């Protein structure tokens, strides 16, 4: 039940391209933090990490979908029939 809700929310986030927005906002925050107050730098890193994790999850899902199941029956010859 909970996993279905999480997957549903995740799909909504992917449709709206939230991961790109998180990464962009985080990078902007890191740059501002480097130039001004260091605590902003530490806080702004979290959206970057969350956005990158979302992208990595998408990458692994894509790889899992593109894996072709291997059929070992085609590799091995059929067994000999005994009379």
C-alpha positions as CSV (number, residue, x, y, z in Angstrom):
1,X,0.0,0.0,0.0
2,X,2.7,2.5,1.0
3,X,5.0,1.4,-1.8
4,X,2.2,2.1,-4.4
5,X,1.7,5.6,-3.0
6,X,5.4,6.3,-3.1
7,X,5.6,5.0,-6.7
8,X,2.6,7.2,-7.6
9,X,4.2,10.3,-6.1
10,X,7.4,9.5,-7.9
11,X,5.7,9.3,-11.3
12,X,4.1,12.6,-10.7
13,X,7.5,14.1,-9.8
14,X,9.0,12.7,-13.0
15,X,6.2,14.1,-15.2
16,X,6.9,17.6,-13.8
17,X,10.7,17.2,-14.2
18,X,11.3,18.0,-10.5
19,X,14.7,16.3,-10.5
20,X,16.1,18.8,-13.0
21,X,14.7,21.7,-11.0
22,X,16.1,20.3,-7.8
23,X,19.6,20.0,-9.3
24,X,19.5,23.5,-10.8
25,X,18.2,25.1,-7.6
26,X,20.8,23.2,-5.6
27,X,23.7,24.2,-7.8
28,X,22.6,27.8,-7.7
29,X,22.4,27.6,-3.9
30,X,25.9,26.1,-3.7
31,X,27.3,28.9,-5.9
32,X,25.6,31.5,-3.7
33,X,26.8,29.7,-0.6
34,X,30.4,29.7,-1.9
35,X,30.2,33.5,-2.5
36,X,28.4,34.5,0.7
37,X,27.4,32.4,3.7
38,X,28.9,28.9,4.0
39,X,25.8,27.5,5.8
40,X,23.7,28.1,2.6
41,X,26.2,25.9,0.8
42,X,25.6,23.0,3.2
43,X,21.8,23.4,3.0
44,X,21.7,23.7,-0.8
45,X,23.6,20.5,-1.4
46,X,20.5,18.4,-0.3
47,X,18.4,19.2,-3.4
48,X,21.3,18.3,-5.6
49,X,21.7,14.9,-3.8
50,X,17.9,14.2,-4.0
51,X,17.8,15.1,-7.7
52,X,20.8,13.0,-8.5
53,X,19.3,10.0,-6.6
54,X,16.1,10.4,-8.7
55,X,18.1,10.4,-11.9
56,X,20.1,7.3,-10.8
57,X,16.8,5.5,-10.0
58,X,15.5,6.3,-13.5
59,X,18.7,5.0,-15.0
60,X,18.5,1.7,-13.1
61,X,14.8,1.3,-14.1
62,X,15.7,1.9,-17.7
63,X,18.5,-0.8,-17.5
64,X,16.1,-3.3,-15.9
65,X,13.5,-2.7,-18.7
66,X,16.1,-3.1,-21.4
67,X,17.5,-6.4,-20.1
68,X,16.6,-9.2,-22.5
69,X,15.9,-12.5,-20.7
70,X,18.4,-15.1,-21.7
71,X,17.0,-18.4,-22.9
72,X,19.3,-21.3,-22.0
73,X,17.3,-23.8,-23.9
74,X,18.5,-22.2,-27.2
75,X,22.1,-22.4,-26.0
76,X,22.1,-26.1,-25.2
77,X,21.3,-28.9,-27.7
78,X,18.2,-31.0,-26.9
79,X,18.9,-34.2,-25.0
80,X,19.3,-37.4,-26.9
81,X,16.2,-39.6,-27.0
82,X,16.5,-43.1,-25.7
83,X,14.7,-45.9,-27.5
